[in-house]
Amino acid sequence: MTQTLPPLALSERMSRLGTETAFEVLARARALEARGRDVVHLEIGEPDFDTPAHVVEAGVEALRGGWTHYGPAAGQPEARAAVAEYVGRTRGVGVKPEEAVLVPGGKPVMFYALLALVERGDEVVYPNPGFPIYESMIRFCGGKPVACPLRESNGFALDPDDVIARLTPATKMVILNSPANPTGGVTGREELDRVLAALHERPDVWILSDEIYSRLLYDGEEHVSPLSDPAVRDRVILLDGFSKTYAMTGWRLGYGVMRPDLATMIGKLMINSNSCTASFTQRAGIAALTGDQTPVDRMRAEFDRRRRRIVELLNEVPGFRCHLPKGAFYVFPSIRGTGVASDALQARILEEAGVACLAGTAFGAEGEGYLRFSYAASIETIEEGIRRVRGLVESL
């Protein structure tokens, strides 16, 4: 006898919660594979490399050494010190261990920062197309998301005028992301300095700087961080982690750097949600930051090779136009020449061609007319995937 469950009476806030479409598309692709279909995966933002051997060994040694118990909510002291040293060295600014917080992945930094700082009705400026969790978390926390467009004509770099035009008396936070997901766009020093100059006059506005792809830059691009600007230093929340740089997505380890009193509050949110970040993963993270960086360099060099190849192939697809991104491991080609909407083309590419990719609209309204492909896959996989895409598009 089937039991009928009563209606699920969710809180109002759950209606404001979005999702990350990459995982939904991955689930649909896995369902197709379960039915015997061969699917090429170009949808998920995950390095296809193994975690560096010395990092794995550090994690194994930590497990065997008893690092399997609760630790401090904000992170192990040695891990906080390692993050502070690394961020200070790479951003050219002094960072103290008490400014660093270790969390299970990068997303908690943005979630906790928004929970701690944004009141109902506060405006948060964020990039669009951009990582979908920005808008989701802004809405969930009761804030008002204010989309700032990223344009192909500008190489998907942030246009300072667009940010400045969206600042109002209600603005509480500006979210920056460079290198960017989903576009691979990079905001240079000149553009960032213009944004920060405007924010010098707004001491009430926080800056959440998502720098998770900071080590994945090409063509001589330099990474610039608002943390390096002393005029806004105490209003910057830097988000970074280990998933992309060290191929550690499954380890769930990220960190934030911020003023010490806010770091204490983020630690309090950790106590109320996760208690602490796994101790053995933090030992592995220390090894990642302080050990041999050769695997990172090799991975970036291979991503560079794939980047050039996938752009070349996509520009051969009728109706597609793809710029060469300067960072991350995504391409964001325009598909306007096909005359098909992004959602519809994504669905047909998966169902008919067996290639998983993402509609640009998964990253906001400004993504209409685009698709996102991840080149965190082998050259052979990329070539097969785009061959199938081209075959489908030519048949439209």
N, C-alpha and C positions, 0 to 999 in steps of 0.2 A: 504494500500500500504506500503510495507516494505521499509524503508529508508536504503540505503547502506552507511555506514560510510567510510570516507576516511581512508587510511592506517594510523596507529598510528606511528608517527615518534618519537621514544624515543631517549633520549640522549645516547651516547655511554656508559656512566657509568652504565646505567641500565643493560647492558649486563653482567656486572661483579657482579651483585647482586644475591646472592644465596637465600636459604630459610631454613625453619626449618621443616623437614619432619614430625615431630610429629603432627603438625597441619594439614598437608595434609592427613595423615593416619586417623586422627580423623574425618576429613570431609568425607572421604570415608566410615568410619565405621558408621557415622551418616546417610549417604545416604542408606546404607544397612538396618539400623534400620527403616528408613522411609518406606522401602519396606516390613517391617514386620519381618526382621531377628533379632534374638537375638544375640547380640555381647557382648563379655567380653572385657572390656577395661583395657589393661595392657601396653598402649603406652604412655600415657601423664604423664609428670613429675609434678604432682600436688597432694599435700597432700589431702587425702579424709576426713580430719578432719575439723571441723568448726573453724573459727577464735576464739581465746579465748574470753570468755564473757566480761572480763573487757576491752579488746581492742575494741570490738564492742561498748560497752557502751561509751567509750571515744570518738569514732567516732560520735556516735549519739549525745552526749552532745555537741560536737564541731559544728555539723550542727545546732543544736538548739541555740547554743551560738553565731552564726554569723560568724563562720570560713568558709565562703563560697565565699570569695573575693580573688582578686589577693594578692600574697605575694611576698617576695623577690625571685629573680630568683634562687639563690643558696640554698634556704630553709629558713624556719622560724628560727630566732635566737635560740629559745628554742630547736628546733629539731636538729639543728647543734650541740648545746651543748650536747644534750643527746647522739647523735652518737659519738661525740668526747670522752665523758666519757666512753661509752660502749666499743668502739674499744680500747681505751687506757688501760682499765682494762683487757680486754680479750686477748690483744696482748702484754701486759707488756711494754708499751711504752707511752710516753707523747704525747697526741694529742690535738691540739687547735681547737676550734669551726670553725675558719676560714679555716681549712684544710678539713672540711667536706662539701659535697654538696649533697643535697637531690634531687633525680630525679624520674620520673615516671617508676619505675622498674629497674632491674639490667642492662639490655641491653644498655641503654643510656650511662652508664659509659664507657663501652668498645667502643661504637660508637664515643662518644665525644673525648675520649682519642686518638683514632686512627686519627680522623679528625684533632685534634689539633697538633699532633706530627709527623705523618708519611707523608713523601713526596713521590711523584711518584718514584718508584724504590727502596725505602727503604725495607730492608728485616725484616720480623717479624716471629720469631720462635714460633710455636704454637703446642699444643698436638694433636696427631692423632692416634687413634680415639679421637675426642673431640667435644665439643659443636660446631655445624655447623656454628653458626654466627661468630665465630672467623675468619674463612677463608673467609666467605662472606664479612665481613666488611673490612678485610685487602685488598681484591681485589677492593672493591668499592672505598676505599680511595686512590687507585693507588699503594699500597704497593705490595711487592712480598711475598706471603705466603711460609714459609719454614716449612714443616711438620716434627715434631719430634715424632717418633713412641713410642707408649706405648705397652708393651708386656705382654701377659698373663703369660709368664714364670717368670716375675718379679712382679706378682700380680697387674699388670697395674700401678705400681708406676713409677714415672719418673726416668729414668736412667741418672745420671749426665753426663756420657760420651757421651750420645746421644745429649744432649743439647750443651755441650762444642764443640763437633765436628761440629756443625752447625753454630757456631759463625764466622762471616766474618767481614771484614771492613765495609760492607754495612748493618750490623745488627743494627736496630734502637730500636727494642723492643723484649722482650721475654714474652710470655704469659704463666702463670702457673695456674693450676687448681687442688686444693686438698681440700677436697675430690672431685673426678672427676665425671663428666658426660661424657660418658655414662657408664663407667666401674665400678664406686664405688671404684676405686683405691685411695690409700692414700700415699702421699710422706712424708716420715719421716724426722726427724731433720737431720740425717746424710747426706741423699741424698740432701736435700735442702741446707745445709751448703756447700756442694761441688759445687753446681751450683752457689751459691752466691759468693763463693771464686773466681771463675772464673770471675764473673761479677764485683768484686772489681777492677779488672784490666781494666774494660771497662766502664769508667765514662760517656760515650756517649750513653749507652744502658739503655732504660727504662724497667721497670718490671711491667706488668699488672697482678696482683694476684687476680684471681677469687676465692673468698672464700664464695660463696653463700651457700655452704653446711657445713660450719664450725661447726655448732652445731649438725650435724648428723654423729657422729662417734661411733664406737662400739669396743668391746673387749679391752677397756682400751686405745685405741689410743688417742694421744694428737694432738691438732691442732697446727701447727707451721706456722708462717707467716713471709715472708721476711720483712715486716714492722718493725719487731723487731730487725733487723740487722742495727746498726747505720751507717755502712759503705755504705749501699745502701738506707737508709731511705728516702732520698730526691729524689730518682728515682723510688720509688714504688707508684703505683696507686692501692689501695685496692678497690675491688669491693665486696659489700655485700648487703644484703637487707632483706626484711621481708617475701617474698613469701613462702620460704621453711621452715624457722624456725618457723614462726607463722601462717602458713596456710593462708596467705594473698595474694594469687595470683591475685585475682580480685581487690585488693586495689591499685595496681600499685604503689609500693613504694620501692625504693632502694636508695643506697647511695654509694658515693665514698669518699675515704680519700686520700689526696695528698698534696703536698707542696702548700702553700697559693697562690702563683702567678699562678700556673696552675689551682687551684680551681677557681680563678677569671675568667680565660679563659673558663672554663667549664660553669660557670655561664653565660658568654656571649653567648655561644652556646645555652644554655637554653633559653635565651631571644629571640634568633633568631628562635627557633623551638617550644618550649612549653610554653614560657613566664614564667611559674612557675609550681611547683608540687602542686596538690590540697591541700589547707590548712587543711581541716578537716582530710585528711588521715595522714598528718604529726602529728596531735594531737593524732591520734590513734597509730602512730608509737612510739611516746614518751611513751605512756602507755605500749606498748609492751616491750620496752627496759628497762623501770624502774619498771615495775610492777611484779606481780607474775609469776615466771618461771616454776611453776609446770606443766602447760599444755605442755610446750616444753619437759619436762622430760618424761611425760606420752606418748607423741607422739613418741619420740625416742625409748622408751622401746617397744612400739607396733611395730614400724618398725623393731626393732631387732628380735622380734618373727617372723614376716613375712619373714624377710631376711633368717633366718635359714630354714623355711619351704619351701620357693620357691626354694632354692638351693637343698634341699633334693629331691624335686619333679622333678626338671629339670635333676638331675643326674640319674634319673630312665628312662628318655626318650632315646630310642635307638639313638646312634650317637651324643648325646649331652654330653658336659663336662662343668661343671659350677664351678668356684672357689667361695669361700665365700668372698664377698666384705667387706671392712673395713669401708666404709662410704657411704653417700648419700642414695638414695632409689631405686637403679637400680642393676640388675644383667646383666651380659654380657656373656652368655654361648657360647662356641664354638659349632658350628653345622657341623664342617668339616666331622664328621663321617657319616653324612647323604648323602654326595655327592651332595647336592643341594646348589646352590648359595644363598647368603643371600637375595637378592631382590626377587628371585623366591619363596623361602620358606616363606618369609614374606607375599607375595601376596596370596599364597595358604592357609596359616594359617588363613588369614582374610576371604578369599572368601569361603573356604571349611569348616573350623572349626569354623568360627565366633569368632576369637580371634584377637584383634588388638595389634600388637607389632611392633617393628621397626627393619629394616635391619641394620646390623652394618655399612654398607656403607653409611647410612644416616649421619654418623659421620666421614666420610673420607675413603680414600682407604684402610687404615690399618684395617678397620672394616670388610673387607670381611672375610667370614667364621664365623661370629658371629651374634647374634640377641640381641636386648636390650628389657628387660621386666622391667616395673616399678612395684615395690611392694608397691606402695602407693594405695593399695586396700585391702579390707578385706581378711582374711584368706579364707573365703568361696569362694570369687571371684577368688582368686589365685588358689585354689584347682580345681575349675571348669575349669578355663582357661587352666591350665597345663594338666588336664585330657583330654581336647579336643585336645591340641597340641600333646600329646602322641598318641592319637588315630589316628590322621592324619599321623604322622610320621611312625607309625607301619604299615600303609597301603601303604606306598610308594613302 
